[in-house]
Amino acid sequence: MRIYTRTGDTGETGLIGGARVPKDDPRVEAYGTVDELNAVLGVARGYLQDYPDLDALLERFQNELFDIGAELASPPERAAQFQSIEASHITAMEDAIDRFEEALPPLRQFILPGGTHAAAYLHLARTVCRRAERQVVRLSHTSTVNAAIIQYLNRLSDLLFVMARVANHRAGVEDVKWGDPGWRRKRAQAQEETP
């Protein structure tokens, strides 16, 4: 099977079922952003070899996101055949968030994305997840969308945030707090040294 088909050369793509739509259609934006999130999770997994429990969770999410992509790539009349996300998926993520947070120091202020490579990519995945959520919400204004997908993406972004903190914590790297006094000192010092 060839990778290139030339069928998209005019700026259109095919939905499941054969309908053709512009590549900037809200449906394509939604499932394309879900695909982007899946790719970022793949990068994050490359840095989680020392944490098989986190890696296994991301692998599960990648499979579920592929299911979500198939559902979103289908016109509403065909989407039901791909519907796989339900309330139990959201509950499982909430349970994981609660379990991970028990092992973390309490969060008392905002933190900056970063730390270890794994944590940094999990934070990146969180922001792409939020964008995917916004794209699916936008699609829901003009088309029927499984409401569980929006809930799923909302909860997944929360879990990715917690997983980033877990990755830093397990590596012995402290989360960088927003407005850390050390940062303010460095900034003031840099301003004094600037001619």
C-alpha positions as CSV (number, residue, x, y, z in Angstrom):
1,M,0.0,0.0,0.0
2,R,1.4,3.4,-0.9
3,I,1.6,6.2,1.7
4,Y,0.7,8.9,-0.8
5,T,-2.7,8.8,-2.6
6,R,-2.7,12.3,-4.1
7,T,-6.4,12.6,-3.1
8,G,-5.6,15.4,-0.7
9,D,-3.7,17.5,-3.2
10,T,-6.6,19.9,-3.6
11,G,-6.9,20.7,0.1
12,E,-9.6,18.2,0.9
13,T,-9.6,15.0,2.8
14,G,-12.0,12.0,3.2
15,L,-14.0,11.2,6.3
16,I,-14.8,7.6,7.3
17,G,-17.6,6.7,4.9
18,G,-16.2,8.6,2.0
19,A,-17.5,12.2,2.4
20,R,-14.9,14.8,1.3
21,V,-14.3,18.0,3.5
22,P,-11.8,20.8,3.4
23,K,-8.7,20.1,5.5
24,D,-9.4,23.0,7.7
25,D,-12.9,21.7,8.5
26,P,-13.6,21.8,12.3
27,R,-13.9,18.0,12.3
28,V,-10.5,17.6,10.7
29,E,-9.0,20.2,13.2
30,A,-10.5,18.2,16.1
31,Y,-9.2,14.7,15.1
32,G,-6.0,16.2,13.8
33,T,-5.3,17.7,17.2
34,V,-6.1,14.4,18.9
35,D,-3.6,12.8,16.6
36,E,-1.0,15.5,17.5
37,L,-1.6,14.7,21.2
38,N,-1.1,11.0,20.5
39,A,2.3,11.8,18.9
40,V,3.4,13.9,21.9
41,L,2.5,11.1,24.2
42,G,4.7,8.9,22.1
43,V,7.6,11.2,22.6
44,A,6.9,11.4,26.4
45,R,6.9,7.6,26.5
46,G,10.5,7.6,25.2
47,Y,11.5,9.2,28.4
48,L,9.5,7.0,30.8
49,Q,11.5,3.7,30.6
50,D,12.2,3.9,34.3
51,Y,8.5,4.3,35.1
52,P,6.7,1.3,33.6
53,D,3.4,2.3,35.3
54,L,3.4,5.7,33.7
55,D,4.4,4.3,30.4
56,A,1.6,1.7,30.5
57,L,-0.9,4.5,31.2
58,L,0.3,6.5,28.3
59,E,0.1,3.5,26.0
60,R,-3.5,3.0,27.1
61,F,-4.3,6.6,26.4
62,Q,-2.7,6.4,22.9
63,N,-5.0,3.5,22.0
64,E,-8.0,5.3,23.4
65,L,-7.1,8.5,21.5
66,F,-6.9,6.5,18.3
67,D,-10.5,5.3,19.0
68,I,-11.5,8.9,19.6
69,G,-9.9,10.0,16.4
70,A,-11.8,7.4,14.5
71,E,-15.1,8.5,16.1
72,L,-14.3,12.2,15.3
73,A,-13.3,11.3,11.7
74,S,-16.8,9.9,11.1
75,P,-19.8,11.9,10.2
76,P,-22.4,12.0,13.0
77,E,-24.6,9.3,11.4
78,R,-21.6,6.9,11.4
79,A,-19.8,7.9,14.6
80,A,-21.9,5.6,16.9
81,Q,-20.2,2.5,15.4
82,F,-16.8,3.8,16.7
83,Q,-18.1,5.1,20.0
84,S,-15.8,3.6,22.7
85,I,-15.3,6.3,25.3
86,E,-17.7,6.2,28.3
87,A,-18.0,7.2,31.9
88,S,-15.8,4.4,33.1
89,H,-12.8,5.9,31.3
90,I,-13.2,9.2,33.1
91,T,-13.6,7.4,36.5
92,A,-10.4,5.4,35.9
93,M,-8.5,8.7,35.2
94,E,-9.9,10.3,38.4
95,D,-8.8,7.2,40.4
96,A,-5.3,7.5,38.9
97,I,-5.2,11.2,39.7
98,D,-6.2,10.6,43.3
99,R,-3.7,7.7,43.6
100,F,-0.7,9.7,42.2
101,E,-1.5,12.8,44.3
102,E,-1.3,10.8,47.5
103,A,2.5,10.4,46.8
104,L,3.1,14.1,45.9
105,P,3.8,17.0,48.1
106,P,0.7,19.3,48.2
107,L,0.6,21.9,45.5
108,R,0.3,25.4,47.0
109,Q,1.1,27.6,44.0
110,F,1.3,27.5,40.2
111,I,4.3,25.7,38.7
112,L,6.2,26.2,35.4
113,P,6.2,23.4,32.9
114,G,9.6,21.7,32.9
115,G,11.9,19.6,35.0
116,T,12.9,16.3,33.6
117,H,12.5,15.5,29.9
118,A,9.6,13.2,30.8
119,A,7.9,15.9,32.8
120,A,8.4,18.6,30.2
121,Y,6.9,16.4,27.5
122,L,4.0,15.5,29.7
123,H,3.4,19.2,30.3
124,L,3.5,19.7,26.5
125,A,1.0,16.9,26.0
126,R,-1.2,18.6,28.6
127,T,-1.3,21.8,26.6
128,V,-2.0,19.9,23.3
129,C,-4.7,18.0,25.1
130,R,-6.4,21.3,26.2
131,R,-6.2,22.5,22.5
132,A,-7.8,19.2,21.4
133,E,-10.5,19.7,23.9
134,R,-11.2,23.2,22.6
135,Q,-11.3,21.9,19.0
136,V,-13.8,19.2,20.0
137,V,-15.9,21.8,21.8
138,R,-15.8,24.0,18.7
139,L,-17.0,21.0,16.6
140,S,-19.8,20.3,19.1
141,H,-21.3,23.8,18.2
142,T,-22.0,22.7,14.7
143,S,-22.2,18.9,14.8
144,T,-23.2,16.1,17.2
145,V,-20.3,15.0,19.3
146,N,-20.1,12.3,22.0
147,A,-20.0,14.4,25.2
148,A,-17.8,11.7,26.9
149,I,-15.0,12.8,24.5
150,I,-15.0,16.3,25.9
151,Q,-15.0,15.0,29.5
152,Y,-12.2,12.5,28.6
153,L,-9.9,15.2,27.2
154,N,-10.7,17.5,30.1
155,R,-9.7,14.8,32.7
156,L,-6.8,13.6,30.6
157,S,-5.2,17.0,30.7
158,D,-5.5,17.0,34.5
159,L,-4.0,13.6,34.7
160,L,-1.1,14.6,32.4
161,F,-0.4,17.5,34.8
162,V,-0.2,15.2,37.8
163,M,1.9,12.7,35.8
164,A,4.4,15.4,35.0
165,R,4.7,16.2,38.7
166,V,5.1,12.5,39.5
167,A,7.9,12.2,36.9
168,N,9.8,15.0,38.5
169,H,9.1,13.8,42.0
170,R,10.4,10.3,41.3
171,A,13.5,11.7,39.6
172,G,14.2,13.9,42.7
173,V,13.6,17.1,40.7
174,E,11.6,19.8,42.3
175,D,8.8,21.5,40.3
176,V,9.7,25.1,39.5
177,K,7.3,27.3,41.2
178,W,5.9,30.4,39.3
179,G,7.3,33.6,40.7
180,D,10.1,31.8,42.6
181,P,12.2,34.4,44.4
182,G,15.3,33.0,42.9
183,W,14.0,33.7,39.5
184,R,13.1,37.3,40.5
185,R,16.7,37.8,41.8
186,K,18.2,36.4,38.6
187,R,16.0,38.7,36.5
188,A,16.9,41.8,38.6
189,Q,20.6,40.9,38.4
190,A,20.4,40.5,34.6
191,Q,18.7,43.9,34.3
192,E,21.5,45.5,36.4
193,E,24.1,44.0,34.2
194,T,22.5,45.1,30.9
195,P,24.2,48.2,29.7
